[in-house]
Amino acid sequence: MDKTQPLSAPLPRILVSALIPKSSTSDLLAAWTDLGLGRLTVVPGRSSMLQKRYGLAAMFSGETILAADSADSVSALISPASENAVMNRAAECLRLDQPGRGTLIAREVNVLGSHAACLESEATGKAEASLPFIADLTGVVCIVQRSEGDQIARVVLDSGACVPITNFGDGTGLRDKLGLLRITIPAEKEVVTAVVSAFDAELIIEKLIQAGKLDQPGRGFLYTFPIRRGTVNNRITVDGGAGQAASQEQIVASIDHLRGGIEWRRRGDGGGTNSRRVFLSGENLEILCNEGRASDLVKAAMAVGASGATIGKAKAPQRSGKTDAGPTPAREIATLMVPAEKIPAILGALQGAGAFDDSTYGMVFSHPVPKAFTYLPRPAKGAVAPKSP
């Protein structure tokens, strides 16, 4: 394959992501490197948990507060044949059979274009099965203004769904279309990712829309993504089961294993959701490139129909003793949702902007977005509401 060309056909890949405490990142990187993986991506952020108050503090300030800790999203883009080895090695290394150790998920993506040096080879090592993974999961991403991520994380925690992780980025595109209103909306964004039960996703989405006021102009954007399988960190409180023989999270994990899934945890039939909401759907494009290049690539994509993007910082850990050319350690990720029919034009524009050359070391991959939500102006009388942004 010419290193400067988009792929002639989408290349199916598995994106394995671990949402873990920063203290565990070096261990996971070492474990995956030992499997033969070299092209790994780390996105820094924070995780949130609930911490109980006691005494007068609880009486006057509420029973719980948010406790934050440094966390990373560590990802490997691998061939389907490597999925079991990569997932099992991560679960073993991180001791994910214990509550509070992190979340691990695998999802299907299509690589649409890439510099040849960015494509990951198959894992060369093996790992024994370490724990059963859950299939009935949905990923929910909520992008809000800086400083508003905590209230989104709080909704996820109060629902008992999982420990969410918050990353940071800058928004571009949609904000610029709000006219004078844009001066009141900062470009800095917080991106909250939660992995929730597919059976309760609708209810949690509605709570997030209400908490973030996403039905108001410029307040934010929410989308979902499919998950093949994974395991979820559901230790939502700092003190866990202190003073008890087993924590609530350990009991839940044991029942999951006995019942063979998480459907028994269903919290309701979706009542309380707003049936009048207009949801979008489309494809989520992620552009991974060297630092300093994402802004130009997003502008090229917007020139042919993309509506906007969120750009965040990432790191590409360098392989010890390797001197081959490749991406720089400082990387950027641009995320944008687009209609599927616009992807060919966007890929052509990205190629023209140098996305796959030796100064950018870019990669573009996509996955479907079954449901997304943001503020939409009311269509004129007789007009049809849009299906994608």
N, C-alpha and C positions, 0 to 999 in steps of 0.2 A: 504494500500500500504506500502511495506517495505520502510523505509525512505532512504535506500541506493541504491535503484534500479531505472534504467530508467523506464519510463512508458511503459506498454505493448502495448499501442497504442497512437498516438498523441492526446493531449488534446486541443481541440479548445479553444482559448481565444481571448479576445479583448485587445489590448494594447492602452490605451488612454494616449496621451502625450500632455503636455502643454508647449509651448516655451514662457516663460514670463520673464518680468523684475524681478530681484532678490527681489525687494521690495514687490512683490506680492506673493512670494513663501509661506511665513508663513500663509497667508490667505487661499491659496488653500489647503495646508496640513491640516489646521484646518477643512475646509469644507469637504474634503474627509474623514478625520478621523471621523467626525460627521455622515457620511454615513455608518460607520462601516468598512472602509478600513484600514488595518493595515500594509500591505506590500507595501510601496511606495518607489520609487527610485528617487533621485535627482542627476543630473549631472551638475556641474557648468560650466559656459562658459561666452560668451559675445554676445551681439546683436550689429548690425551695422545699422546706418542710415546715410542719406546724410544731411550735414549742409551747407547752402548757405554762400558764401563769398560775401562781398560787397566792393565797392570802388576799390582802387588800388590793393588790395589783389586778387580780382576776375580777374582783368585785367592780372596780371602777374603769378598767381598760379592756375588758373582755377576757375570755378564758384562754385564748391562744394568740400568739404572734407568729409572724413569718421568720424563720431562721434560714439564712442563705449560706451557701458554701460554694467554693470554686468547683467547677465541673467542666468536662470536655465532651464533645461529640466526636468520637473517633470512628472513621469510616474506611472500608475497603471495598473497592469495586472489582468483583471477581467473576470468573466463569461459573455457570451453574454447576459444573462438575465439582467445584471446590467448596460449595456451600456448606455441606455437612462438616468438613474438616475445619473450616474457619469458624463456624458457629460453635462447634463443640470445644475447640481450643479456647475460644473466648470465655465460654461458660465455665470451663475448668479453671482457667487462669484467674478469673474474677470471682470465683466461688459464688456463682449466681444462684446456687441452691439455698443460700442464706439471704433473708430479706435485708434490704438496704444496700446491697452491693452494686446495683445498677440495673439498667434496662438494655436489652439486646434485641434487635429486630432485623429481619431480612425482607427486602422488597425487590420486586422485579422492575428493572429500568431498561431503556434502550439507548445505547450509545449511538448518537447520530453523526458525530464527527470528533476527531481527536488527532492531535500530534501523535505519531507512532510511539514516541518515548513515554507517553502517558498511559498507554494501555497495559493493564496488569496481566501477567501470565497466571497460569493455574498454580494453586498451592502445590508444593512439592512434598510436603509432609502430611501426616495423618493424625487424627485425634479421635479417641474413642468417644462414643455417645456418653454424655454426662448427666443430662436431665431432659425430661420431655418438654417440648416447646408448645406454646399455645397458638392455635390458628385463628381464633375469632377475635382479631384485634384490628383497630383502625387508628391511623395516625391523624392527629389534628394539629394544625399550625395556625397560630393567631399572631398577626403582626399589628402592633399598636405603637403609639408614640412613646418616646423614652420616658421612663418613670411610671408608666401605666402597666408594665408587665406584671408587677406584683399582684394587682387585683385580678388579673387573668389567672395567674398561678394559684391564687387563693381559691378561686372557684373550682379548679381542678382538684386541689387538695381537699376542700370541703366535701366534694362529691365522693372522695375515697378512691378515685380512679387510679392515680399513680403519682410519682414524684416527677413534676415537670422540669424541663431544663430551659433556660432563657439565654439566647444568644443576641448579639447586637449587630446593627447594620444601619445603612443610610438608604432612605427611600428616594426614588427618582421617577419622574414621568407623570404618574397620576396626580401627585401633589401640584405639579406645574399647571394642571388644567383647571385649578379651582379659583383662578382669578385673584381678586383681592383677599379671599379667604386664606390663600396659601401663606400669607405673612404671619398668620396665627398658628400655623402647623409646622413644627420643627421637622427637619429632614431626618434626624436621628430616630431610629426605631428599635424596639425590643421585639424579638421573635421568640414566642413561647411554643415549645413543642411538647405535646402530651400523647402518650400511647394509651388508648382507652379500650374498654370492651366494645366490640362491634354492636352488642345488644343495647348498650346505653349511649351510643355515640350521638343519636339525635337529641336526646335530652341534654347532654353536656354541651353540644353545639348551641342549643337555644340559650342555655345559661351564660355561655361565653358571649354571645351576641348582646344579651341584655347587660352584662357586666361591663363590656367594653363599649357599649352604645354604638355598635358597628352599623346600625341603621341610620346614623347621622353622618353628614358630610365630613370626610377627612379623618374619621376616627380610627379606621383600621380595615384589615382584611383578614378573612379566615378561609382556610381550605383544608380538605382532607386528602389522605393518600392511602392506597391499599397496602396491607402488610401480609406477607406470606405466612410468617410465623415468628414467634419471639417469646421473650419472658420479660415481665414488667416488675419494676421496683415499686412495690406498694407499701413500703414502710414510710407512711406519710408523717409520722410524728417523731420528734428527736429522741424522746425517752423510750419509745417502743413499749416493750412489755416488762419494764423494770419492776422487780418484786413479784413477778409471776412465773409459773413454770414454763409457759410458752407465750410468746407475744401474739397479738391478734393477727399479725401478718403471717406468722408461722402456721397458725391454725388455718387461715384462708388458703395458704399454699398447699397444705396437706389435703384439704377438701378438694381443691382443684385437681390434685393428682388422683384422688379416689373417684371423683366424678368424671374424669377424663376430659375436662374443659372448664370454661368459665360461664356457661350459660346460666348455671344455677344462681349466679350473682346478679342476674337481671334486676334492675331497680324499679321497673315499671314498663308500661306499654307505649311510652312516648307521649303520654298525655301531658299537656302543659306546653307543647311546642306550638309555634305560631304557623298555622297552615297557610297564611297569606304571604309568607315570605317568598321572595323570588330568589332562587338559588341559581348559580352559574355552574358551568362545567367546562372542561377543556383539557389542555396538556400543561404540565409544569415543566419548564425548561430550566436546567441548572447549567451555568457556564462556569467552569473552573479554569482559572488562568493565573499567570504571574501577577504579583501585586503591581498596581498602577495601570493595568490594561482593561479592567472590567468596565470602567466608565465609558471608554470609547466603544467597546463592544456593545454595550447596552444602547448607546446612541444609534449605532448601526442597525440594531434590531428594531428600535422604535421608528426608524425612518421607513421601515417596510411593514409596519402594522402592530408591533408590540406596544402595549399600553404603558408599561412601567416595570420597575424592578426594585428589588432590595439587594444591596451589595454589602457583604460582610467579609471580615478578615478570616483567613485560615492559615494553617501551617502544613508544610509537607516535610515530615521528618526525613533527614538524609540518612541513607544507609551507610553504616560504618565500613570504612575501607573502600567504598565505591567512588570511582572518579569519572564514571560515564556522564555524558551530558544529560540534562534533564531539567525538570522544573526547578525554580529557585525555592528556597525554604519558605519565603513569604509569598502567600497565595491569596487570591480573592475568589469568592463565590457570589455570582449574581443569580438570583432566582426570579423568574417571571412566568406568569401564566398567560397562555396564548391559545387561540383557536387552533385546532389541529390542521386546518387547511392553510394556515399561514406559516407553518414550519418550514416548507421548502424555501420560501422567499427569505425567511429569517436566516436559515443556514447559509444561503448564498451571500447574504449581506455580511454575516460573520466571517465567512471565508475572505470576502473582499476587504474586510477590515483587519485581516492578518491574524485571525483567531488561532490558526493552527501552525503558525510559523515559529522559528527558533527564538524569537523574543517574547513570545506569549505562552507557548506550551499549553495551548488550550484544549479543553475537552467539553463537549456538549452532550448531555444525556437528558432523557425525558421520562416522565411517568404520568399516567392519567390522574386527573383530579375529578373524582366523581361528584364532589359538591364543594362549592365555594360561595362566600357571601361578603358583600360590601355594600355601602350605600349606592343606590342607583336613583338618578332623577326619575320622576314619574314620566312615563312615555306620553307623548302628545295623544290627544283623543284619536282613537283609531289605529295608533301605532302598535307594533308588536314588541313586547319586552325582549331584551337581548338574551341570548343563551350563553354567551361568553363575553369576556371583557374586550 
